[in-house]
Amino acid sequence: EHRTKTHQYENSAETFNKTRIKLLSEIENLLKMNDELVNAHNEMTKQNHQLATNMVVLPDGWTCYQSSLYYISSEEKNWNDSYQDCLKRGANLTIINSNKDKDFLKTYGEVWIGLTNMEGTWKWVDGSTLTSSFWASGEPNGHTKKDCAVTSKHLDKPEVCIFTLERMD
């Protein structure tokens, strides 16, 4: 009987040691995982702080689209007054460079764009020459004498005269 008890004790001690080693290994793995989670949390906190520091709150009237800032005015003005208002805001009347730009602007109805007829040549406010890519047949002039351009949500292409500002960098 004494032998049996000794044998049981030895088996219990061996089982205990195996269980202890297994638990210590699991604790070590959990501590490593904890360290990784703490490091990931710290990195995310740092990134969150950087994002919050770089975040820009847009003033009323400004909206962001395709990495550009646009100011949509609620006031009706002529092209020259709109152009001057844009300059006062550190911006310029918008230039349409793609169908996406055109489609975005069409959602605002008729708005002035940065296109003007200078001495018989249509040019954008940055001095670049007009291409006919985004214009309906006969536009931008509409077979009439016009010196400024506007978009229209009723046409597939910009027509003639937008008060949208694109932020100048």
C-alpha positions as a Markdown table, in Angstrom:
| # | Residue | x | y | z |
|---|---|---|---|---|
| 1 | Glu | 0.0 | 0.0 | 0.0 |
| 2 | His | 2.9 | 2.3 | 0.8 |
| 3 | Arg | 4.3 | 1.6 | -2.7 |
| 4 | Thr | 1.0 | 2.4 | -4.3 |
| 5 | Lys | 0.7 | 5.7 | -2.4 |
| 6 | Thr | 4.3 | 6.6 | -3.4 |
| 7 | His | 3.6 | 5.7 | -7.0 |
| 8 | Gln | 0.4 | 7.8 | -6.9 |
| 9 | Tyr | 2.4 | 10.7 | -5.4 |
| 10 | Glu | 5.1 | 10.5 | -8.0 |
| 11 | Asn | 2.5 | 10.4 | -10.8 |
| 12 | Ser | 0.7 | 13.4 | -9.2 |
| 13 | Ala | 4.0 | 15.3 | -8.9 |
| 14 | Glu | 4.9 | 14.5 | -12.6 |
| 15 | Thr | 1.4 | 15.6 | -13.7 |
| 16 | Phe | 1.7 | 18.7 | -11.6 |
| 17 | Asn | 5.0 | 19.6 | -13.1 |
| 18 | Lys | 3.8 | 19.0 | -16.7 |
| 19 | Thr | 0.7 | 21.1 | -16.1 |
| 20 | Arg | 2.9 | 23.8 | -14.4 |
| 21 | Ile | 5.3 | 24.0 | -17.4 |
| 22 | Lys | 2.3 | 24.1 | -19.8 |
| 23 | Leu | 0.7 | 26.9 | -17.9 |
| 24 | Leu | 4.0 | 28.9 | -17.6 |
| 25 | Ser | 4.4 | 28.6 | -21.4 |
| 26 | Glu | 0.8 | 29.8 | -21.9 |
| 27 | Ile | 1.4 | 32.7 | -19.5 |
| 28 | Glu | 4.6 | 33.6 | -21.5 |
| 29 | Asn | 2.6 | 33.5 | -24.8 |
| 30 | Leu | -0.2 | 35.7 | -23.2 |
| 31 | Leu | 2.4 | 38.2 | -22.0 |
| 32 | Lys | 4.0 | 38.4 | -25.5 |
| 33 | Met | 0.5 | 38.9 | -27.0 |
| 34 | Asn | -0.2 | 41.6 | -24.4 |
| 35 | Asp | 3.0 | 43.4 | -25.3 |
| 36 | Glu | 2.1 | 43.3 | -29.0 |
| 37 | Leu | -1.4 | 44.7 | -28.3 |
| 38 | Val | 0.1 | 47.4 | -26.1 |
| 39 | Asn | 2.5 | 48.4 | -28.9 |
| 40 | Ala | -0.2 | 48.3 | -31.5 |
| 41 | His | -2.5 | 50.4 | -29.3 |
| 42 | Asn | 0.4 | 52.9 | -28.7 |
| 43 | Glu | 1.0 | 53.1 | -32.5 |
| 44 | Met | -2.7 | 53.6 | -33.3 |
| 45 | Thr | -2.9 | 56.3 | -30.6 |
| 46 | Lys | 0.1 | 58.1 | -32.2 |
| 47 | Gln | -1.4 | 57.8 | -35.7 |
| 48 | Asn | -4.8 | 59.0 | -34.4 |
| 49 | His | -3.0 | 62.1 | -32.9 |
| 50 | Gln | -1.2 | 62.8 | -36.1 |
| 51 | Leu | -4.5 | 62.5 | -38.1 |
| 52 | Ala | -6.3 | 64.8 | -35.6 |
| 53 | Thr | -3.4 | 67.3 | -35.8 |
| 54 | Asn | -3.5 | 67.3 | -39.7 |
| 55 | Met | -7.3 | 67.4 | -39.9 |
| 56 | Val | -8.8 | 70.5 | -41.5 |
| 57 | Val | -12.3 | 71.7 | -40.5 |
| 58 | Leu | -13.8 | 73.3 | -43.5 |
| 59 | Pro | -15.6 | 76.6 | -43.0 |
| 60 | Asp | -19.2 | 77.0 | -44.0 |
| 61 | Gly | -19.8 | 76.9 | -47.7 |
| 62 | Trp | -16.7 | 74.8 | -48.5 |
| 63 | Thr | -16.9 | 71.2 | -49.6 |
| 64 | Cys | -14.2 | 68.7 | -50.6 |
| 65 | Tyr | -14.4 | 66.6 | -53.8 |
| 66 | Gln | -11.7 | 64.6 | -55.5 |
| 67 | Ser | -8.9 | 66.2 | -53.4 |
| 68 | Ser | -10.1 | 69.8 | -54.2 |
| 69 | Leu | -11.9 | 72.3 | -52.1 |
| 70 | Tyr | -14.9 | 74.0 | -53.6 |
| 71 | Tyr | -16.8 | 77.0 | -52.3 |
| 72 | Ile | -20.4 | 77.0 | -53.3 |
| 73 | Ser | -21.9 | 80.5 | -52.9 |
| 74 | Ser | -25.6 | 81.1 | -52.1 |
| 75 | Glu | -25.3 | 84.6 | -53.6 |
| 76 | Glu | -26.0 | 85.4 | -57.3 |
| 77 | Lys | -23.2 | 87.4 | -58.8 |
| 78 | Asn | -21.9 | 88.1 | -62.3 |
| 79 | Trp | -18.7 | 86.4 | -63.5 |
| 80 | Asn | -16.3 | 89.3 | -62.6 |
| 81 | Asp | -17.7 | 89.7 | -59.1 |
| 82 | Ser | -17.6 | 85.9 | -58.6 |
| 83 | Tyr | -14.0 | 85.8 | -59.8 |
| 84 | Gln | -13.0 | 88.7 | -57.4 |
| 85 | Asp | -14.8 | 87.0 | -54.5 |
| 86 | Cys | -12.8 | 83.8 | -55.2 |
| 87 | Leu | -9.5 | 85.7 | -55.2 |
| 88 | Lys | -10.5 | 87.3 | -51.8 |
| 89 | Arg | -11.0 | 83.7 | -50.5 |
| 90 | Gly | -7.5 | 82.6 | -51.7 |
| 91 | Ala | -9.1 | 80.5 | -54.4 |
| 92 | Asn | -10.1 | 80.7 | -58.0 |
| 93 | Leu | -13.1 | 79.9 | -60.2 |
| 94 | Thr | -13.0 | 76.2 | -60.9 |
| 95 | Ile | -11.4 | 74.6 | -64.0 |
| 96 | Ile | -13.1 | 71.5 | -65.4 |
| 97 | Asn | -10.5 | 68.8 | -66.1 |
| 98 | Ser | -12.6 | 65.7 | -66.3 |
| 99 | Asn | -16.1 | 64.3 | -66.6 |
| 100 | Lys | -16.1 | 63.7 | -62.9 |
| 101 | Asp | -15.5 | 67.4 | -62.3 |
| 102 | Lys | -18.3 | 68.2 | -64.7 |
| 103 | Asp | -20.7 | 65.7 | -63.2 |
| 104 | Phe | -19.9 | 67.0 | -59.7 |
| 105 | Leu | -20.6 | 70.6 | -60.7 |
| 106 | Lys | -23.8 | 69.7 | -62.5 |
| 107 | Thr | -25.3 | 68.8 | -59.1 |
| 108 | Tyr | -25.2 | 72.5 | -58.2 |
| 109 | Gly | -27.1 | 73.6 | -61.3 |
| 110 | Glu | -25.9 | 76.7 | -63.1 |
| 111 | Val | -22.6 | 77.9 | -61.6 |
| 112 | Trp | -19.8 | 80.1 | -62.9 |
| 113 | Ile | -16.6 | 78.4 | -63.9 |
| 114 | Gly | -13.1 | 79.8 | -64.5 |
| 115 | Leu | -13.5 | 80.1 | -68.3 |
| 116 | Thr | -13.5 | 83.4 | -70.1 |
| 117 | Asn | -13.2 | 84.7 | -73.7 |
| 118 | Met | -10.1 | 86.8 | -73.9 |
| 119 | Glu | -9.8 | 88.7 | -77.2 |
| 120 | Gly | -11.6 | 85.9 | -79.1 |
| 121 | Thr | -9.8 | 83.0 | -77.4 |
| 122 | Trp | -11.5 | 80.9 | -74.6 |
| 123 | Lys | -9.0 | 80.4 | -71.7 |
| 124 | Trp | -9.2 | 79.0 | -68.2 |
| 125 | Val | -8.3 | 81.4 | -65.4 |
| 126 | Asp | -4.9 | 79.6 | -65.1 |
| 127 | Gly | -4.1 | 80.7 | -68.6 |
| 128 | Ser | -4.6 | 77.2 | -70.2 |
| 129 | Thr | -6.4 | 77.0 | -73.5 |
| 130 | Leu | -9.9 | 75.5 | -73.7 |
| 131 | Thr | -10.3 | 72.0 | -75.2 |
| 132 | Ser | -13.6 | 70.9 | -76.5 |
| 133 | Ser | -13.7 | 67.6 | -74.6 |
| 134 | Phe | -16.5 | 68.6 | -72.2 |
| 135 | Trp | -18.7 | 70.9 | -74.3 |
| 136 | Ala | -21.9 | 70.4 | -76.1 |
| 137 | Ser | -22.0 | 71.1 | -79.9 |
| 138 | Gly | -21.5 | 74.9 | -80.6 |
| 139 | Glu | -20.3 | 75.6 | -77.1 |
| 140 | Pro | -19.0 | 77.3 | -75.1 |
| 141 | Asn | -20.2 | 80.2 | -77.3 |
| 142 | Gly | -23.7 | 78.9 | -78.1 |
| 143 | His | -23.4 | 80.8 | -81.4 |
| 144 | Thr | -23.7 | 84.0 | -79.5 |
| 145 | Lys | -21.2 | 86.5 | -78.3 |
| 146 | Lys | -20.4 | 85.6 | -74.7 |
| 147 | Asp | -17.3 | 86.2 | -72.6 |
| 148 | Cys | -17.9 | 83.8 | -69.6 |
| 149 | Ala | -19.0 | 80.3 | -69.0 |
| 150 | Val | -21.5 | 78.5 | -66.8 |
| 151 | Thr | -22.5 | 74.9 | -66.2 |
| 152 | Ser | -25.9 | 73.5 | -66.6 |
| 153 | Lys | -27.3 | 70.3 | -65.0 |
| 154 | His | -29.7 | 70.0 | -67.9 |
| 155 | Leu | -27.0 | 69.5 | -70.5 |
| 156 | Asp | -24.6 | 66.7 | -70.9 |
| 157 | Lys | -21.7 | 69.1 | -71.2 |
| 158 | Pro | -21.0 | 72.5 | -69.6 |
| 159 | Glu | -22.8 | 75.3 | -71.3 |
| 160 | Val | -21.8 | 78.9 | -70.8 |
| 161 | Cys | -21.6 | 80.9 | -67.1 |
| 162 | Ile | -20.5 | 78.8 | -61.8 |
| 163 | Phe | -19.6 | 80.1 | -58.7 |
| 164 | Thr | -17.5 | 77.3 | -57.5 |
| 165 | Leu | -14.0 | 77.9 | -56.1 |
| 166 | Glu | -11.1 | 75.5 | -56.2 |
| 167 | Arg | -8.6 | 76.1 | -53.5 |
| 168 | Met | -5.2 | 77.2 | -54.8 |
| 169 | Asp | -2.2 | 75.5 | -53.2 |
